[in-house]
Amino acid sequence: MTALATSSSAETRGVLVEVQSYYLEEQSHPASRRFVFAYTITITNNGNEVVQLRSRRWIITDGLGDVEEVEGPGVVGEQPVLRYGESFRYTSGAILTTERGTMKGTYQMHFPEGGQFDAEIAEFLLERPYSLN
């Protein structure tokens, strides 16, 4: 079994999505099966068209294989517009009942003159340090 990284990177139609995740020990409570993770995402427009992030779709899988799908408008209350070379960075989080899990998903990107595409968020690991599977 190949180990997943706590970071990921994917580029779709010039939109680069980079992720770094980390475990928040001070907010977690393992005895209560509460494992809190944060992730910082940087979205960079390397394409030659202006794009706007309108919505997100996450697929969150815990260590038992249970899957939760989350969809909604924007990210952290924003729908950023990115011109060539511009980036948007934000931090958010996830709470699992297992000490390991994964996340992946897509951002729905729109062009000002019409049209849209899904920018990939490559799968990354949510992992409590020193955990076993």
LODO-762974 format. One record per atom (N, C-alpha, C): residue in three letters; x negated, y negated, z negated; atom name; residue number from 1. Coordinates in Angstrom, 3 decimals. Atoms other than C-alpha are relative to their C-alpha. Last residue first. Layout:
// residues N
   nudo         xx         yy         zz   drenke   sedren
    ALA          X          Y          Z       CA      NUM
...
END
This chain:
// residues 133
   nudo         xx         yy         zz   drenke   sedren
    ASN     -1.150     -0.124     -0.902        N      133
    ASN      3.214     -2.881     -9.736       CA      133
    ASN      1.117     -0.818     -0.503        C      133
    LEU      0.125     -1.248     -0.736        N      132
    LEU      0.952     -3.134    -12.800       CA      132
    LEU      1.250      0.179      0.832        C      132
    SER     -1.150     -0.905      0.004        N      131
    SER      0.692     -6.693    -14.047       CA      131
    SER     -0.319      1.249      0.805        C      131
    TYR      0.305     -1.282      0.658        N      130
    TYR     -2.684     -8.283    -14.791       CA      130
    TYR      1.187      0.948     -0.074        C      130
    PRO      1.381     -0.504     -0.015        N      129
    PRO     -1.448    -11.751    -13.815       CA      129
    PRO     -0.135      1.278     -0.826        C      129
    ARG      0.595      0.291      1.295        N      128
    ARG      2.346    -12.002    -13.455       CA      128
    ARG     -1.419      0.550      0.014        C      128
    GLU      0.602     -1.049      0.824        N      127
    GLU      3.090    -11.816     -9.774       CA      127
    GLU     -0.539     -0.555     -1.306        C      127
    LEU     -0.200      0.590      1.319        N      126
    LEU      5.223    -13.627     -7.213       CA      126
    LEU     -0.492      1.068     -0.963        C      126
    LEU     -0.190     -0.763      1.228        N      125
    LEU      3.824    -12.517     -3.872       CA      125
    LEU      0.248     -0.920     -1.190        C      125
    PHE      1.046      0.175      1.001        N      124
    PHE      4.193    -14.233     -0.520       CA      124
    PHE      0.427      0.686     -1.285        C      124
    GLU     -0.169     -0.629      1.309        N      123
    GLU      6.150    -13.517      2.648       CA      123
    GLU     -1.205     -0.251     -0.903        C      123
    ALA      0.546     -1.358      0.105        N      122
    ALA      5.701    -15.955      5.508       CA      122
    ALA      0.112      0.520     -1.432        C      122
    ILE      0.737      0.074      1.261        N      121
    ILE      8.027    -18.971      5.625       CA      121
    ILE     -0.491      1.429     -0.226        C      121
    GLU      0.225     -1.129      0.906        N      120
    GLU      9.067    -19.021      9.280       CA      120
    GLU     -0.740     -0.425     -1.263        C      120
    ALA      1.426     -0.086      0.296        N      119
    ALA     10.386    -22.146     10.994       CA      119
    ALA     -0.193      1.077     -1.066        C      119
    ASP      0.331     -0.429      1.348        N      118
    ASP     13.890    -21.583     12.363       CA      118
    ASP     -1.509      0.115     -0.142        C      118
    PHE      0.682     -1.294      0.072        N      117
    PHE     14.782    -23.584     15.459       CA      117
    PHE     -0.271      0.311     -1.468        C      117
    GLN      0.515     -0.415      1.299        N      116
    GLN     16.972    -26.529     16.437       CA      116
    GLN     -0.752      1.308      0.138        C      116
    GLY      0.736     -1.257      0.008        N      115
    GLY     18.349    -28.481     19.344       CA      115
    GLY     -0.589      0.272     -1.367        C      115
    GLY     -0.810     -1.218     -0.056        N      114
    GLY     19.412    -32.074     19.675       CA      114
    GLY     -0.879      1.234      0.073        C      114
    GLU     -0.809      0.039     -1.218        N      113
    GLU     17.726    -35.393     20.453       CA      113
    GLU      0.870      1.247      0.172        C      113
    PRO     -0.900      1.167     -0.023        N      112
    PRO     16.466    -35.809     16.881       CA      112
    PRO      0.932     -0.019      1.217        C      112
    PHE      0.598      1.060     -0.800        N      111
    PHE     15.073    -32.210     16.837       CA      111
    PHE      0.982     -1.172      0.055        C      111
    HIS     -0.790      0.628     -1.065        N      110
    HIS     16.240    -29.971     14.010       CA      110
    HIS     -0.830     -1.052      0.719        C      110
    MET      0.556      1.273     -0.454        N      109
    MET     14.346    -27.530     11.775       CA      109
    MET      0.828     -0.513      1.177        C      109
    GLN     -0.642      0.375     -1.252        N      108
    GLN     16.059    -24.739      9.854       CA      108
    GLN     -0.451     -1.413      0.351        C      108
    TYR     -0.535      1.358      0.050        N      107
    TYR     13.552    -23.580      7.261       CA      107
    TYR      0.642     -0.266      1.349        C      107
    THR      0.081      0.903     -1.148        N      106
    THR     13.008    -19.853      6.971       CA      106
    THR      0.506     -1.380     -0.384        C      106
    GLY     -1.196      0.673     -0.475        N      105
    GLY     12.423    -17.145      4.408       CA      105
    GLY     -0.235     -0.846      1.230        C      105
    LYS      0.237      0.369     -1.394        N      104
    LYS     10.046    -15.139      2.297       CA      104
    LYS      1.253     -0.709      0.473        C      104
    MET     -0.909      0.959     -0.625        N      103
    MET      9.729    -14.331     -1.393       CA      103
    MET     -0.430     -0.190      1.446        C      103
    THR      0.440      0.703     -1.203        N      102
    THR      8.204    -11.404     -3.229       CA      102
    THR      1.067     -0.998      0.432        C      102
    GLY     -1.023      0.106     -1.022        N      101
    GLY      8.393     -9.794     -6.649       CA      101
    GLY     -0.585     -0.705      1.213        C      101
    ARG      0.455      0.134     -1.392        N      100
    ARG      6.372     -8.886     -9.684       CA      100
    ARG      1.204     -0.118      0.918        C      100
    GLU      1.231      0.786     -0.015        N       99
    GLU      6.830     -9.232    -13.444       CA       99
    GLU     -0.622     -0.134      1.385        C       99
    THR      1.158     -0.896     -0.100        N       98
    THR     10.468     -8.177    -13.248       CA       98
    THR     -1.257     -0.857      0.122        C       98
    THR     -0.090     -0.871      1.178        N       97
    THR     13.594    -10.069    -14.378       CA       97
    THR     -1.114      1.046      0.012        C       97
    LEU     -0.266     -1.415     -0.264        N       96
    LEU     12.739    -12.871    -11.959       CA       96
    LEU      0.146      0.747     -1.325        C       96
    ILE      0.014     -0.791      1.224        N       95
    ILE     12.904    -16.659    -12.183       CA       95
    ILE      0.395      1.427      0.363        C       95
    ALA     -0.883     -1.165     -0.012        N       94
    ALA     11.994    -18.784     -9.182       CA       94
    ALA     -0.159      0.736     -1.325        C       94
    GLY      0.266     -1.191      0.782        N       93
    GLY     10.394    -22.180     -8.763       CA       93
    GLY      1.032      1.089      0.159        C       93
    SER     -1.257     -0.514      0.518        N       92
    SER      9.939    -25.411     -6.865       CA       92
    SER     -0.312      1.280     -0.762        C       92
    THR      0.136     -1.152      0.884        N       91
    THR      7.033    -27.597     -5.809       CA       91
    THR      1.381      0.379     -0.521        C       91
    TYR     -0.871     -0.035      1.172        N       90
    TYR      7.016    -29.974     -2.866       CA       90
    TYR     -0.285      1.259     -0.807        C       90
    ARG      0.367     -0.998      1.010        N       89
    ARG      4.768    -31.100     -0.033       CA       89
    ARG      0.995     -0.078     -1.152        C       89
    PHE     -0.878      0.163      1.152        N       88
    PHE      5.716    -32.860      3.211       CA       88
    PHE     -0.346      1.115     -0.969        C       88
    SER     -0.263     -1.139      0.884        N       87
    SER      3.178    -33.300      5.978       CA       87
    SER      0.978     -0.401     -1.091        C       87
    GLU     -0.509      0.292      1.341        N       86
    GLU      2.752    -35.627      8.958       CA       86
    GLU      0.287      1.285     -0.761        C       86
    GLY      1.059      0.178      0.976        N       85
    GLY      0.477    -34.837     11.906       CA       85
    GLY      0.475     -0.287     -1.413        C       85
    TYR      1.243     -0.725     -0.240        N       84
    TYR      3.141    -35.366     14.558       CA       84
    TYR     -1.033     -0.343     -1.073        C       84
    ARG      0.578      0.322     -1.305        N       83
    ARG      6.308    -36.804     12.999       CA       83
    ARG     -1.307      0.770      0.146        C       83
    LEU      1.449     -0.070     -0.190        N       82
    LEU      8.088    -35.146     10.103       CA       82
    LEU     -0.369     -0.326      1.435        C       82
    VAL      0.280      0.165     -1.429        N       81
    VAL     11.595    -35.988      8.872       CA       81
    VAL     -1.518     -0.050      0.141        C       81
    PRO      1.076      0.827     -0.548        N       80
    PRO     12.308    -34.678      5.370       CA       80
    PRO     -0.085      0.020      1.525        C       80
    GLN      0.023     -0.556     -1.354        N       79
    GLN     15.709    -33.381      4.268       CA       79
    GLN     -1.045     -0.781      0.788        C       79
    GLU      0.441      0.808     -1.139        N       78
    GLU     15.496    -33.963      0.528       CA       78
    GLU      0.110      0.786      1.304        C       78
    GLY     -0.865      1.152     -0.220        N       77
    GLY     17.243    -32.707     -2.612       CA       77
    GLY     -0.374     -0.877      1.181        C       77
    VAL      0.082      0.912      1.147        N       76
    VAL     14.394    -30.402     -3.644       CA       76
    VAL      0.777     -1.301      0.245        C       76
    VAL      0.851     -0.543      1.057        N       75
    VAL     14.541    -28.781     -0.180       CA       75
    VAL     -0.156     -1.075     -1.071        C       75
    GLY      1.258      0.624      0.378        N       74
    GLY     17.173    -29.388      2.461       CA       74
    GLY     -0.821      0.781     -1.001        C       74
    PRO      0.522      1.139     -0.751        N       73
    PRO     20.680    -27.931      2.491       CA       73
    PRO     -1.342     -0.463     -0.545        C       73
    GLY     -0.499      1.303      0.385        N       72
    GLY     21.293    -24.472      1.085       CA       72
    GLY     -0.623     -1.110      0.821        C       72
    GLU     -0.056      0.937     -1.123        N       71
    GLU     20.707    -20.763      1.306       CA       71
    GLU      0.519     -1.337     -0.494        C       71
    VAL     -0.369      1.350      0.412        N       70
    VAL     19.604    -18.219     -1.289       CA       70
    VAL     -0.048     -0.895      1.230        C       70
    GLU      0.149      0.972     -1.078        N       69
    GLU     19.471    -14.477     -0.669       CA       69
    GLU      0.535     -1.340     -0.475        C       69
    GLU     -0.901      1.147      0.128        N       68
    GLU     18.845    -12.131     -3.584       CA       68
    GLU     -0.284     -0.939      1.160        C       68
    VAL      0.174      1.147     -0.884        N       67
    VAL     17.342     -8.680     -3.121       CA       67
    VAL      1.059     -1.053     -0.286        C       67
    ASP     -1.254      0.757     -0.083        N       66
    ASP     16.860     -5.915     -5.689       CA       66
    ASP     -0.250     -1.296      0.758        C       66
    GLY     -0.553     -0.027     -1.350        N       65
    GLY     13.780     -3.847     -4.834       CA       65
    GLY      1.338     -0.698      0.138        C       65
    LEU     -0.846     -1.189     -0.108        N       64
    LEU     12.900     -3.059     -8.440       CA       64
    LEU      0.618      0.145      1.381        C       64
    GLY      0.822     -1.201      0.050        N       63
    GLY      9.961     -5.494     -8.439       CA       63
    GLY      0.773      1.298      0.072        C       63
    ASP      0.689     -0.246      1.269        N       62
    ASP     12.209     -8.352     -7.374       CA       62
    ASP     -0.750      1.327      0.064        C       62
    THR     -0.072     -1.417      0.340        N       61
    THR     13.016     -9.418     -3.815       CA       61
    THR     -0.775      0.226     -1.295        C       61
    ILE      0.792     -0.235      1.202        N       60
    ILE     13.817    -13.033     -2.948       CA       60
    ILE      0.212      1.455     -0.413        C       60
    ILE     -0.266     -1.388      0.351        N       59
    ILE     15.028    -13.818      0.579       CA       59
    ILE     -0.975      0.327     -1.133        C       59
    TRP      0.987     -0.801      0.706        N       58
    TRP     15.187    -17.575      1.022       CA       58
    TRP      0.501      1.427     -0.173        C       58
    ARG     -0.532     -1.331      0.300        N       57
    ARG     17.084    -19.667      3.556       CA       57
    ARG     -1.128      0.809     -0.603        C       57
    ARG      0.943     -1.056      0.324        N       56
    ARG     16.511    -23.391      3.882       CA       56
    ARG      0.759      1.302     -0.224        C       56
    SER     -0.453     -0.992      0.978        N       55
    SER     18.305    -26.344      5.433       CA       55
    SER     -1.070      1.068     -0.193        C       55
    ARG     -1.400      0.188      0.410        N       54
    ARG     17.886    -29.578      7.395       CA       54
    ARG      0.452      0.980     -1.067        C       54
    LEU     -0.387     -1.195      0.731        N       53
    LEU     14.125    -29.954      7.874       CA       53
    LEU      1.416     -0.233     -0.528        C       53
    GLN     -0.578      0.240      1.318        N       52
    GLN     13.748    -32.696     10.465       CA       52
    GLN      0.393      1.337     -0.606        C       52
    VAL     -0.918     -1.013      0.509        N       51
    VAL     11.460    -32.535     13.485       CA       51
    VAL      0.520     -0.424     -1.370        C       51
    VAL     -0.485      0.313      1.340        N       50
    VAL      9.646    -35.095     15.652       CA       50
    VAL      0.995      1.092     -0.407        C       50
    GLU     -1.361      0.517      0.096        N       49
    GLU      8.045    -33.467     18.689       CA       49
    GLU      0.337     -0.276     -1.456        C       49
    ASN     -0.053      1.345     -0.569        N       48
    ASN      4.345    -32.992     19.531       CA       48
    ASN      1.409     -0.577      0.014        C       48
    GLY     -0.583      0.052     -1.338        N       47
    GLY      3.742    -30.050     17.232       CA       47
    GLY      0.068     -1.432      0.502        C       47
    ASN      1.110     -0.001     -0.952        N       46
    ASN      1.346    -29.904     14.284       CA       46
    ASN      0.496     -0.058      1.435        C       46
    ASN     -0.420     -0.007     -1.400        N       45
    ASN      4.131    -30.877     11.863       CA       45
    ASN     -1.236     -0.139      0.884        C       45
    THR      0.729      0.940     -0.847        N       44
    THR      2.953    -29.881      8.392       CA       44
    THR      0.486      0.127      1.436        C       44
    ILE     -0.534     -0.136     -1.360        N       43
    ILE      5.049    -28.272      5.645       CA       43
    ILE     -0.676     -1.074      0.839        C       43
    THR      0.387      1.116     -0.856        N       42
    THR      3.234    -27.823      2.330       CA       42
    THR      0.482      0.314      1.413        C       42
    ILE     -0.072     -0.179     -1.444        N       41
    ILE      4.856    -25.567     -0.231       CA       41
    ILE     -0.410     -1.281      0.697        C       41
    THR      0.179      1.286     -0.662        N       40
    THR      4.054    -25.268     -3.906       CA       40
    THR     -0.073      0.264      1.492        C       40
    TYR      0.681     -0.055     -1.293        N       39
    TYR      5.406    -22.260     -5.751       CA       39
    TYR     -0.036     -1.411      0.580        C       39
    ALA     -0.107      1.236     -0.775        N       38
    ALA      6.382    -21.785     -9.362       CA       38
    ALA     -0.704      0.232      1.332        C       38
    PHE      1.029      0.269     -0.998        N       37
    PHE      7.082    -18.528    -11.166       CA       37
    PHE      0.266     -1.356      0.648        C       37
    VAL     -0.203      1.258     -0.727        N       36
    VAL      9.024    -17.652    -14.294       CA       36
    VAL     -1.210     -0.269      0.894        C       36
    PHE      1.303      0.303     -0.585        N       35
    PHE      9.300    -14.095    -15.641       CA       35
    PHE      0.188     -1.198      0.932        C       35
    ARG     -0.067      1.300     -0.676        N       34
    ARG     12.233    -13.452    -17.991       CA       34
    ARG     -1.418     -0.366      0.441        C       34
    ARG      0.011     -0.242     -1.444        N       33
    ARG     12.629     -9.809    -19.031       CA       33
    ARG      0.232     -1.299      0.781        C       33
    SER     -1.375      0.217     -0.467        N       32
    SER     13.546    -10.814    -22.606       CA       32
    SER      0.137      0.212      1.506        C       32
    ALA     -0.844     -0.857      0.833        N       31
    ALA     10.311     -9.346    -24.011       CA       31
    ALA      1.474     -0.108      0.382        C       31
    PRO     -0.034     -1.396     -0.453        N       30
    PRO      8.480    -10.921    -21.050       CA       30
    PRO      0.903      0.907     -0.812        C       30
    HIS     -0.203     -0.745      1.243        N       29
    HIS      9.434    -14.493    -22.011       CA       29
    HIS      0.157      1.481      0.368        C       29
    SER     -0.441     -1.393     -0.108        N       28
    SER      8.239    -16.912    -19.348       CA       28
    SER      0.172      0.619     -1.385        C       28
    GLN     -1.451      0.005     -0.167        N       27
    GLN      8.068    -20.699    -19.576       CA       27
    GLN      0.591      1.409      0.060        C       27
    GLU     -0.622      0.748      1.091        N       26
    GLU      4.532    -20.883    -21.033       CA       26
    GLU      1.528     -0.055      0.101        C       26
    GLU     -0.022     -0.771      1.248        N       25
    GLU      3.323    -18.090    -18.731       CA       25
    GLU      0.761     -0.723     -1.110        C       25
    LEU     -0.100      0.995      1.063        N       24
    LEU      4.239    -19.914    -15.527       CA       24
    LEU      0.181      0.723     -1.336        C       24
    TYR     -0.809     -0.438      1.132        N       23
    TYR      2.998    -17.559    -12.791       CA       23
    TYR     -0.027     -1.069     -1.084        C       23
    TYR      0.690     -0.273      1.248        N       22
    TYR      1.655    -19.038     -9.571       CA       22
    TYR      1.005      0.287     -1.099        C       22
    SER     -0.856     -0.297      1.159        N       21
    SER      2.575    -19.387     -5.927       CA       21
    SER     -0.843      0.274     -1.232        C       21
    GLN      0.841     -0.492      1.092        N       20
    GLN      0.816    -21.123     -3.015       CA       20
    GLN      0.908      0.225     -1.196        C       20
    VAL     -0.565     -0.215      1.334        N       19
    VAL      2.671    -21.588      0.265       CA       19
    VAL     -1.091      0.466     -0.955        C       19
    GLU      0.989     -0.618      0.872        N       18
    GLU      1.746    -22.999      3.679       CA       18
    GLU      0.560      0.055     -1.421        C       18
    VAL     -0.525     -0.117      1.364        N       17
    VAL      4.332    -23.732      6.386       CA       17
    VAL     -1.017      0.784     -0.823        C       17
    LEU      0.803     -0.856      0.864        N       16
    LEU      2.962    -24.981      9.721       CA       16
    LEU      0.563     -0.041     -1.413        C       16
    VAL     -0.271      0.309      1.406        N       15
    VAL      5.479    -26.402     12.192       CA       15
    VAL     -0.714      1.042     -0.870        C       15
    GLY      0.781      1.138      0.472        N       14
    GLY      4.006    -26.344     15.717       CA       14
    GLY      0.261     -0.399     -1.438        C       14
    ARG     -0.214      1.159     -0.885        N       13
    ARG      6.663    -24.120     17.238       CA       13
    ARG     -0.682     -1.262     -0.528        C       13
    THR     -1.050     -0.240     -0.977        N       12
    THR      6.430    -21.720     14.276       CA       12
    THR      0.220     -1.285      0.784        C       12
    GLU     -0.277      1.142     -0.872        N       11
    GLU      3.316    -21.557     12.114       CA       11
    GLU      1.009      0.409      1.062        C       11
    ALA     -0.615     -0.385     -1.273        N       10
    ALA      2.930    -19.239      9.134       CA       10
    ALA      0.258     -1.274      0.797        C       10
    SER      0.047      1.043     -1.008        N        9
    SER      0.811    -19.338      5.970       CA        9
    SER      0.652      0.533      1.273        C        9
    SER     -0.328     -0.434     -1.350        N        8
    SER      0.924    -17.401      2.749       CA        8
    SER     -0.032     -1.197      0.925        C        8
    SER     -0.103      1.115     -0.935        N        7
    SER     -0.331    -17.553     -0.802       CA        7
    SER      0.366      0.568      1.365        C        7
    THR     -0.866      0.983      0.646        N        6
    THR      0.048    -15.233     -3.768       CA        6
    THR      0.050     -1.283      0.828        C        6
    ALA      0.667      1.135      0.619        N        5
    ALA     -1.354    -12.578     -1.467       CA        5
    ALA      1.020     -0.889     -0.692        C        5
    LEU     -0.372      1.295     -0.558        N        4
    LEU      0.309     -9.258     -0.792       CA        4
    LEU     -0.740     -1.100     -0.737        C        4
    ALA     -0.375      1.025      0.981        N        3
    ALA     -1.480     -6.040     -1.645       CA        3
    ALA      0.339     -1.293      0.728        C        3
    THR      0.783      1.221     -0.109        N        2
    THR     -1.430     -3.366      1.033       CA        2
    THR      0.494     -1.023     -1.008        C        2
    MET     -0.847      1.181      0.000        N        1
    MET      0.000      0.000      0.000       CA        1
    MET     -0.891     -1.241      0.000        C        1
END
